[in-house]
Amino acid sequence: MFQERKAAFKAPPSSVRDTAVSQDVRRTRALEEQKRRRAERIDSTRQLDFFADLTLGPSDDEGDEDDNSGTTGIVREGISQFASMLPSALPSNLPSEQSQPSTTHPVTSPPDARDNAATMDVNMQVPVATKRAKNKRKGKYKATAGDSTSKGGKKNAKPSKWADKCMYAELLEMKDGFDVSGEIRDGIPDDIETGWVAITPIPVGKRCLAVTHQASGIAGIVPNTTLRSRVLGKALMKPFPSTLPPQTVLDCILDENWRDNGILHILDVVSWKGQDLADCETPFRFWWRDTRLSELASFPPPPNAAPPEKQSTTYQFPHPTTFVPIPYHTDTTLPTLLSSLIPLTRTTRSIPVSVPVPSAEEDTQGSMQLDGAGAMPLMKVRTIQAAIRSDGMLLYVAQATYEPGTSPLSSWVPLRAYQTHEERMQQEAMGGMGSTAESPLDLFERLVRKRVEGGMGSAVRDVDMDP
């Protein structure tokens, strides 16, 4: 059971695999819905409804007619209409005799009123009987709420506000086929050359959100960043320090070997320093991401998180320290896809990372000493090349904004084919030689090549924002 869930970790949900609804149709509807919501937000910001009933007064012709009539309209309005807006001076539960005290004769409360006043709570001004009834109801509510608990006896926790906030791509639906008119209907968008942005190579790792909060202290030293899982929004590790500004939300992929390289791949930006960027179009968000990440300061590596017996040979990062943006490409013409982007998706990316020299190696090379007999040795740092495996390619609609949840405005082309449990068992029974399934990236390349051979690749992009 565990192996089957692990194999389907990045498989799209069943609602996405439903072939009854075309992906192109859902993509068009989603884009139109985004445009409609954006127009409504702009209109609400301009507050046009407040000016709908305003007039500049009567016109000149209407003014002359009023003067000739010889009558003058008198407005008879008082302030009684505002009386209901005034707060009451005394509580409404007091008797009417006490609500209007007389200034000439003292008011003597009847015996029943004095008895009721004696039972009043001085602090809350609430009768004791009413207070006890509230406590009974409160206890009854607790008992009822305790019945709807889990098997372990704990109450069901509220879902996190970060749950399902990532813009999760749908698997690109591709096939060989033609429609009744003879045109190609292979699943590749017709405007792939002019209206899309490619992000590749996507690294192998865990999708998450990086959320920063306001912390009192020096940036990069005080913990201010938390990683949240994509589905449940739970914290993947304890808060750690980073140079990211406060009130920043980034769509990230935690590298599979982050313990060894400390890399957190930045896929998209949702908000930066309190400024919402989700309503911006795709090329601008990626440009903003690369520009702001390049401005971040760098700090020395943190202390070794490896066990004491392994610290002399290996170094492990306690938390991610290197924020690397995933390359994006606005040139998605068919020749560029064949010659550059698809081969780039199959390659292994190399990223330089600064790692402290292990203590054993440091002793053999000698350590730098500060002035003074009791000075502490300086930390030596070396640069290594971290190999990042590719997992596939992402395609984003250029005009689309960032929206949470699964969206057809982003398409996923994986490098490896997904296998069911039966296919995997059959492959293992035949010694690993039974799988002949074509990977989605190979199918994507074959369909693009067919389009190029058919003379369909002729579009030129107007905007080039490649880093």
PyMOL commands that set and color helices and strands:
alter all, ss='L'
color gray80, all
select helices_A, chain A and resi 2-7+23-46+48-51+60-69+80-85+96-99+111-118+128-147+258-261+282-294+334-346+359-365+421-429+440-453
alter helices_A, ss='H'
color red, helices_A
select strands_A, chain A and resi 167-171+196-203+205-212+225-229+249-255+263-272+275-276+322-325+328-329+349-356+381-388+390-397+405-414
alter strands_A, ss='S'
color yellow, strands_A
deselect
rebuild
show_as cartoon
